[in-house]
């Protein structure tokens, strides 16, 4: 049996059969953040990271510290990447957009 994997990084999946990797998306980082984005980002109190790629690309560009912010990760892989940056992220019980909405709805 063969498994078709459409995501960007199949390395965290173990599969004993044939793994066919065909990414249907590609992340392309920007060269820099403009001052408007940084200014708005400084005002944010809650941060939602949706993928390991989002973590990798954001921290490659941003000088902002998130220690005093509420940080959320959609799934365990994203949370693990944030933990590598010494950021403990809250996660929904279900690693889906619906799970994240449910979690955010519990906040004041």
C-alpha positions, -999 to +999 in steps of 0.1 A: +000+000+000+012+035-008+004+067+011+002+101-006+014+129+017+004+164+005+020+185+033+054+202+033+073+179+057+067+142+058+097+135+081+076+134+113+054+106+099+064+070+100+049+047+075+061+012+066+048+012+031+057+035+002+053+072+010+047+095-020+055+131-011+037+156-033+034+190-015+005+210-028+016+242-010+049+259-008+059+284+018+080+314+006+093+336+033+094+374+028+127+392+030+117+416+057+088+429+077+078+464+070+074+489+099+036+489+097+035+451+103+059+453+132+040+482+147+007+464+145+023+431+158+036+449+189+000+457+198-012+421+196-019+404+229-027+369+215-008+350+189-020+320+169+006+299+151-009+276+126+021+256+114+058+249+121+065+269+090+048+299+105+070+296+136+102+292+116+095+321+092+081+345+118+111+341+142+136+344+113+122+379+106+108+393+138+127+409+167+096+408+189+096+390+222+064+370+230+070+363+267+042+385+279+017+373+252-009+346+250+005+321+224-015+293+208-005+265+185-030+247+164-013+213+168+015+195+186+041+199+159+037+237+160+038+237+198+070+217+196+086+243+173+075+271+197+089+252+226+123+252+208+120+290+210+112+287+248+076+295+243+049+274+260+019+275+237-017+266+246-032+240+223-068+229+215-079+194+223-085+188+186-057+200+164-081+217+139-093+252+132-126+242+149-106+231+179-088+264+180-121+283+178-134+263+207-103+271+228-104+308+219-141+310+228-132+300+264-111+332+268-125+365+281 
